[in-house]
Amino acid sequence: MKKVKEIFVGDIVKSTQGHDQGKLSLVVKRVSDDYIMMVDGERRKVESPKLKKLKHIKLAAREEKVADLVENGNLTNQAVKDILNQYIMQQK
């Protein structure tokens, strides 16, 4: 994983700072050049995403199919959990 500013909606990211350090999340919105909104489906739900600075995350994976779910408004908390769990299983 590497720190990059090229973070897009649908990317899986890992937090490097804060109380959520080491946890995976899904990017649901790019707020500005320095901030994103992210969810994990459990603690941070789709209804209340977490605002996070880009310098405090690392890109873990790019999931282009997820961007379609976000843009269509079809992303659910269960779908987020499933996507993150599938990524974890692929890494083993």
The 8 nearest C-alpha neighbors of each residue, nearest first, counted from 0:
[[1, 59, 58, 57, 2, 60, 13, 12],
 [0, 2, 57, 58, 3, 59, 56, 13],
 [1, 3, 57, 58, 56, 0, 4, 54],
 [4, 2, 5, 1, 57, 58, 6, 53],
 [3, 5, 6, 53, 2, 32, 54, 33],
 [4, 6, 3, 7, 58, 2, 53, 32],
 [5, 7, 4, 10, 3, 58, 8, 29],
 [8, 6, 10, 9, 5, 29, 26, 28],
 [7, 9, 26, 27, 66, 28, 10, 29],
 [8, 10, 66, 65, 26, 62, 63, 25],
 [11, 9, 61, 62, 26, 8, 7, 25],
 [10, 12, 25, 60, 59, 24, 61, 58],
 [13, 11, 58, 59, 24, 57, 23, 10],
 [14, 12, 23, 57, 56, 22, 21, 59],
 [13, 15, 56, 20, 21, 22, 16, 55],
 [14, 16, 20, 55, 56, 21, 13, 57],
 [17, 15, 20, 55, 14, 19, 18, 56],
 [16, 18, 20, 19, 15, 14, 55, 21],
 [17, 19, 20, 16, 21, 14, 22, 15],
 [18, 20, 17, 22, 14, 21, 16, 15],
 [21, 19, 14, 16, 15, 17, 18, 22],
 [20, 22, 14, 13, 15, 19, 23, 16],
 [23, 21, 13, 20, 19, 14, 24, 15],
 [24, 22, 13, 12, 14, 11, 21, 39],
 [25, 23, 39, 38, 12, 11, 37, 13],
 [24, 26, 11, 37, 38, 10, 9, 39],
 [27, 25, 37, 8, 9, 10, 28, 36],
 [26, 28, 8, 37, 36, 9, 25, 69],
 [29, 27, 36, 8, 35, 26, 30, 37],
 [28, 30, 35, 31, 36, 34, 8, 7],
 [31, 29, 35, 34, 28, 36, 32, 33],
 [32, 30, 34, 33, 29, 35, 28, 52],
 [31, 33, 34, 30, 29, 4, 53, 35],
 [32, 34, 31, 53, 52, 35, 54, 30],
 [35, 33, 52, 31, 30, 53, 51, 32],
 [36, 34, 29, 30, 51, 28, 50, 37],
 [35, 37, 50, 28, 49, 48, 27, 26],
 [38, 36, 26, 49, 48, 25, 27, 24],
 [39, 37, 43, 48, 25, 24, 44, 40],
 [38, 40, 24, 43, 41, 25, 79, 44],
 [41, 39, 76, 44, 79, 80, 38, 43],
 [42, 40, 39, 43, 44, 76, 80, 38],
 [41, 43, 44, 40, 39, 38, 48, 47],
 [44, 42, 38, 39, 41, 48, 40, 47],
 [43, 45, 40, 46, 47, 38, 41, 48],
 [44, 46, 47, 48, 76, 38, 40, 75],
 [45, 47, 44, 48, 43, 76, 38, 75],
 [48, 46, 44, 45, 43, 49, 38, 37],
 [49, 47, 38, 37, 36, 43, 45, 44],
 [50, 48, 37, 36, 51, 38, 43, 47],
 [49, 51, 36, 35, 48, 37, 34, 52],
 [52, 50, 35, 34, 49, 36, 53, 55],
 [53, 51, 34, 54, 55, 33, 35, 50],
 [52, 54, 55, 33, 34, 56, 51, 4],
 [53, 55, 52, 56, 2, 33, 57, 4],
 [56, 54, 15, 53, 16, 52, 14, 51],
 [57, 55, 14, 15, 13, 53, 54, 12],
 [58, 56, 2, 13, 1, 12, 0, 59],
 [57, 59, 12, 0, 60, 1, 2, 11],
 [58, 60, 12, 0, 11, 13, 57, 61],
 [61, 59, 11, 58, 10, 62, 12, 86],
 [60, 62, 10, 63, 11, 9, 59, 58],
 [63, 61, 10, 9, 64, 65, 60, 11],
 [62, 64, 65, 66, 9, 61, 67, 10],
 [65, 63, 66, 62, 67, 68, 9, 61],
 [64, 66, 9, 68, 67, 63, 62, 69],
 [65, 67, 9, 69, 63, 68, 64, 8],
 [66, 68, 70, 65, 69, 64, 71, 63],
 [69, 67, 73, 65, 74, 71, 66, 70],
 [70, 68, 66, 72, 74, 67, 71, 73],
 [69, 71, 67, 72, 68, 66, 73, 74],
 [72, 70, 68, 73, 69, 67, 74, 66],
 [71, 73, 69, 70, 74, 68, 67, 75],
 [74, 72, 68, 71, 69, 75, 70, 67],
 [73, 75, 68, 69, 72, 78, 76, 79],
 [76, 74, 78, 77, 79, 73, 45, 40],
 [75, 77, 40, 79, 78, 45, 44, 80],
 [76, 78, 80, 75, 79, 81, 40, 74],
 [77, 79, 81, 75, 76, 80, 82, 74],
 [80, 78, 76, 82, 40, 77, 81, 83],
 [81, 79, 77, 83, 40, 78, 82, 84],
 [80, 82, 78, 84, 79, 83, 85, 77],
 [83, 81, 85, 79, 80, 84, 78, 86],
 [82, 84, 86, 80, 85, 81, 79, 87],
 [85, 83, 87, 81, 86, 82, 80, 88],
 [84, 86, 88, 82, 83, 87, 81, 89],
 [85, 87, 83, 89, 84, 88, 82, 90],
 [88, 86, 84, 90, 85, 89, 83, 91],
 [87, 89, 85, 90, 91, 86, 84, 83],
 [90, 88, 86, 87, 91, 85, 84, 83],
 [89, 91, 87, 88, 86, 85, 84, 59],
 [90, 88, 89, 87, 86, 85, 84, 83]]
